[in-house]
Amino acid sequence: IAGAIVMDPHDGSIIAMVGDPMFDPNEYGKVKDPSVFLNPNTERVYEIGSVVKPLVMAAAIDKGLLTPDTTYTDYTGFLTISGKTINNFDKKGRGVASMQTVLDQSLNTGMVFVENKLGHEDFRKYMLSYGLGEKTNVGLPGELSGLVSNLKAKDEVAYATAAFGQGIAVTPIEAVRAWGTLANGGYMVQPHVVAGIEKPINGYSPIAYSLGAQVLKTETTKTISTMLTHVFDVAYGGGKIKYDHYSVAAKTGTAQIAMPNGQGYYADKHMHSFFAYFPASNPRFVTYFFIRDPKGAQFASQTLIPPFLDFSKYLIHYYEIPPDR
């Protein structure tokens, strides 16, 4: 299962959406597996992993609890909460690390630190304010809402894992709406695939979609965008994928896939995610790429950054986007 979404973060217009596996609507009767009919962007939920981290980091910055230079100490690469061990992806400590390093190197222990700074109540309020757990009403049939009951749990582990994107599951379209707040100055938008209605008598009537609530201060979004641009420019590909004339704010995610019996996670199956918005100083697009259980590659940086690079260059040229640096 794989998919991708491109949205205008300022008005919620869905510019492109694709899902795989596909089927031919003209020959739908030949489909043997009815699950193929489900749109993976709107009719499935996933634990999407570390792409959630910027939302949590932005919340703590918004509350005035952190800056990019705030540090925490982690010499072991793991911590224990209620008898459960939480590791960094490589099980290595970083010593004294800044919040920028937490995003650059996607440190789970760092995100637990951030969630502790926020406190469970404010953490929950911000995550719900992004619309996680709510349908977007994008205009497509069968849309699901995310599963975010762990945000109301009494278990300390549930909050810790939610801070790095495990234990809560959302639809890709929900996630794109949330990231749109980082790209547009902090406002919720209405994702939609219908711009207007063509009527036989009155002609074309555009549909007005109102701007939603402001959930983050504009200054907060500028800070998190600068941090995520650093992630793309420096952390990924050793700085070799950086665009000379365009700033890109981005984050990867590699999440374990839960077993269907509820008894934990597969050791060898992962959900890869990558979101980005660009040009980061005044974004035209917020994009999300995902693939469930890819083979032959362990991390999302290996599977999803290459197609993003190709596609982002296409969007820049097709829409004649002026450079921002």
C-alpha positions in Angstrom: 0.0 0.0 0.0 1.3 3.4 -1.0 0.0 6.9 -1.6 0.8 10.6 -2.0 -1.1 13.9 -1.5 -0.3 17.4 -2.6 -2.3 20.2 -1.0 -2.3 24.0 -1.2 -1.7 24.8 2.5 -3.4 28.2 2.3 -6.8 27.1 1.0 -6.9 23.3 1.4 -7.2 22.6 -2.4 -6.1 19.0 -3.1 -3.9 19.4 -6.2 -3.1 15.7 -6.5 -3.8 12.5 -4.8 -2.8 8.9 -5.7 -3.0 5.5 -4.1 -1.7 2.1 -4.9 -2.8 -0.6 -5.5 -5.0 0.8 -8.2 -7.9 -0.5 -10.3 -9.6 0.5 -13.5 -13.1 1.9 -12.7 -14.2 0.7 -16.2 -13.5 -2.9 -15.2 -14.0 -2.9 -11.5 -15.8 -6.2 -11.8 -12.5 -7.9 -12.6 -11.0 -6.9 -9.2 -10.7 -10.0 -7.0 -9.7 -8.3 -3.7 -12.3 -5.7 -2.7 -9.9 -4.0 -0.4 -8.3 -2.5 -3.5 -11.4 -0.2 -3.7 -10.4 1.6 -0.5 -8.6 4.9 -1.0 -5.4 4.6 1.2 -5.4 8.4 1.7 -8.8 8.6 3.3 -10.2 5.2 4.1 -7.2 3.7 6.0 -5.5 4.8 9.2 -1.8 4.3 10.0 0.7 4.9 12.8 2.9 7.3 10.8 5.9 7.6 13.2 8.4 10.5 13.3 6.6 12.8 10.9 4.4 13.6 13.9 7.5 15.0 15.8 7.3 18.5 14.2 3.7 18.9 15.4 4.7 18.1 19.0 7.8 20.3 18.8 5.8 23.2 17.5 3.3 22.9 20.3 6.1 23.2 22.9 7.6 26.1 21.1 4.2 27.7 20.9 3.8 27.5 24.7 7.1 29.2 25.1 8.6 26.1 26.7 11.4 25.4 24.2 13.6 27.0 21.6 15.6 25.2 18.9 18.7 25.7 21.1 17.1 24.1 24.2 19.0 21.0 25.3 18.4 17.7 27.0 20.8 15.0 28.1 20.7 11.5 26.9 23.9 9.4 27.4 22.2 5.9 27.0 19.9 6.2 24.0 17.0 4.8 25.9 14.7 5.5 28.8 12.3 3.4 30.9 8.7 4.4 31.5 6.4 2.2 33.6 8.7 -0.8 33.0 8.8 -0.2 29.2 12.0 0.7 27.3 11.9 3.4 24.7 14.9 3.6 22.4 16.3 6.0 19.8 16.2 4.3 16.4 19.8 3.3 16.7 19.7 2.7 20.4 22.6 5.2 20.9 22.8 8.2 23.2 23.7 11.7 22.0 24.9 13.2 25.2 23.8 16.8 25.4 21.6 17.5 22.4 19.5 20.5 21.2 16.0 20.4 19.9 17.3 21.0 16.4 19.4 17.8 16.8 16.2 16.0 18.0 14.6 16.7 14.7 17.7 16.3 12.6 18.4 12.8 14.0 14.8 12.0 14.9 15.5 11.1 18.5 12.6 9.4 20.4 14.1 10.2 23.8 14.2 13.8 22.8 10.5 13.8 22.0 9.6 12.2 25.3 11.5 15.2 26.9 9.4 17.6 24.8 6.1 15.9 25.8 7.2 16.0 29.4 7.8 19.7 29.1 4.4 20.2 27.6 2.5 18.1 30.1 -0.1 15.6 29.1 -3.0 18.0 29.0 -1.4 20.6 26.8 0.0 17.8 24.6 -3.4 16.4 24.1 -5.0 19.8 23.4 -2.5 20.7 20.7 -2.7 17.3 19.0 -6.5 17.5 18.9 -6.4 21.1 17.8 -4.5 19.9 14.7 -7.6 17.9 13.8 -6.1 14.5 14.5 -8.9 12.1 15.2 -11.4 14.0 13.1 -12.6 13.5 9.5 -11.5 16.3 7.2 -14.7 16.1 5.0 -12.5 16.3 2.0 -15.4 15.4 -0.3 -14.6 11.7 -0.9 -16.7 8.7 0.1 -15.9 6.4 3.0 -13.5 8.8 4.9 -12.4 7.5 8.3 -11.3 9.4 11.3 -8.1 8.7 13.1 -7.7 6.6 16.3 -6.3 8.8 19.0 -7.6 7.4 22.2 -4.1 7.1 23.6 -4.1 10.9 23.9 -6.6 10.4 26.7 -5.0 7.4 28.3 -3.9 7.1 31.9 -0.8 5.1 30.8 2.4 7.2 30.8 3.8 5.0 28.0 0.9 6.0 25.7 1.8 9.7 25.9 5.5 8.9 25.4 5.0 6.9 22.3 2.4 9.3 20.9 5.1 12.0 21.0 7.0 10.2 18.3 4.0 8.9 16.3 3.3 5.4 17.6 0.2 4.3 19.4 -2.0 6.8 17.5 -3.2 6.2 13.9 -4.5 8.8 11.4 -5.5 9.0 7.8 -3.0 10.6 5.5 -5.4 13.4 4.7 -5.7 14.2 8.4 -2.0 14.4 8.7 -1.7 16.7 5.6 -4.2 19.0 7.2 -2.2 19.1 10.4 1.1 19.9 8.6 -0.7 22.6 6.7 -0.8 24.6 9.9 3.0 24.6 10.0 3.1 25.9 6.4 0.5 28.6 6.4 1.1 30.5 9.6 -0.8 28.3 12.0 -4.3 28.0 10.5 -6.5 25.0 10.0 -7.8 24.7 6.4 -10.5 22.6 4.8 -9.0 20.0 2.5 -11.2 19.6 -0.5 -11.3 18.0 -4.0 -14.3 20.1 -5.3 -13.6 23.7 -6.1 -17.1 24.5 -7.5 -20.2 23.2 -9.2 -21.1 23.5 -12.8 -24.8 24.1 -13.2 -26.7 23.8 -16.5 -28.5 27.2 -16.1 -26.4 29.4 -13.8 -23.0 28.1 -15.0 -20.0 27.6 -12.7 -20.4 28.4 -9.0 -17.3 28.3 -6.8 -17.5 26.9 -3.3 -16.2 29.2 -0.6 -14.1 27.3 2.0 -13.6 29.4 5.1 -10.3 29.6 7.0 -10.3 27.7 10.2 -9.0 28.5 13.7 -5.5 29.6 14.3 -3.9 26.8 16.4 -0.3 28.0 16.3 1.2 31.5 16.5 2.7 32.7 13.2 6.0 33.2 14.8 6.0 29.5 16.0 5.4 28.3 12.4 8.4 30.4 11.2 10.6 28.8 13.9 9.5 25.2 13.1 9.9 25.9 9.4 13.4 27.1 9.9 14.2 23.9 11.9 12.7 21.6 9.3 14.6 23.4 6.5 17.7 22.7 8.4 16.7 19.0 8.5 16.3 18.9 4.8 19.4 21.0 4.0 21.8 19.3 6.5 20.5 16.1 7.9 19.4 14.3 4.8 21.9 13.0 2.3 24.7 14.7 4.2 23.7 18.0 2.7 23.9 16.7 -0.9 20.1 17.0 -1.6 19.8 20.7 -0.6 18.3 22.9 -3.2 20.4 26.0 -3.9 17.5 28.3 -4.7 14.6 26.8 -2.9 14.1 26.1 0.8 12.3 22.9 1.7 10.9 22.1 5.2 10.7 18.3 5.6 10.7 15.3 7.9 10.8 11.6 7.4 9.1 8.9 9.5 9.8 5.2 9.9 7.2 3.5 12.2 6.8 -0.1 13.2 3.6 -1.8 12.0 1.3 -3.1 14.7 0.4 -6.8 14.7 -3.3 -7.4 14.0 -3.7 -9.3 17.3 -2.7 -6.3 19.3 0.3 -8.1 20.8 3.0 -5.6 19.8 4.8 -4.7 16.6 6.5 -6.6 13.8 10.2 -6.4 14.0 10.6 -6.5 10.2 7.7 -4.5 8.9 7.6 -0.7 8.8 5.5 2.3 7.6 7.6 4.8 5.7 6.4 8.5 5.6 7.8 11.7 4.2 6.2 15.2 4.3 7.5 18.4 3.0 6.3 21.9 2.2 8.0 24.4 -0.1 9.2 27.0 -0.7 9.5 27.0 3.0 9.4 30.8 3.4 6.0 31.0 1.6 4.8 27.5 0.8 2.8 26.7 -2.3 2.6 23.0 -1.6 2.5 20.6 1.3 3.2 17.1 0.2 3.0 13.7 1.8 4.4 10.4 0.5 3.9 7.0 2.2 4.5 3.3 1.7 3.5 0.4 3.9 5.9 -2.4 4.4 8.5 -1.6 1.6 11.1 -4.3 0.8 14.8 -3.8 0.6 15.1 -0.6 2.5 14.9 0.1 6.2 14.3 3.9 6.3 12.0 6.3 4.7 14.9 8.5 3.6 15.9 5.6 1.3 12.5 5.0 -0.2 10.6 8.3 -0.3 13.1 11.2 -0.6 14.2 10.2 -4.2 10.6 10.3 -5.6 10.0 13.6 -3.7 13.1 15.2 -5.3 11.8 14.3 -8.7 8.3 15.4 -8.1 9.1 18.6 -6.3 11.3 19.7 -9.2 8.4 19.0 -11.5 6.0 21.1 -9.4 8.5 24.0 -9.3 9.0 24.0 -13.0 5.3 23.3 -14.0 4.0 26.1 -11.7 7.0 28.4 -12.4 7.6 28.9 -8.7 10.1 31.8 -8.1 13.1 30.9 -5.9 13.1 32.1 -2.3 16.9 32.1 -1.8 
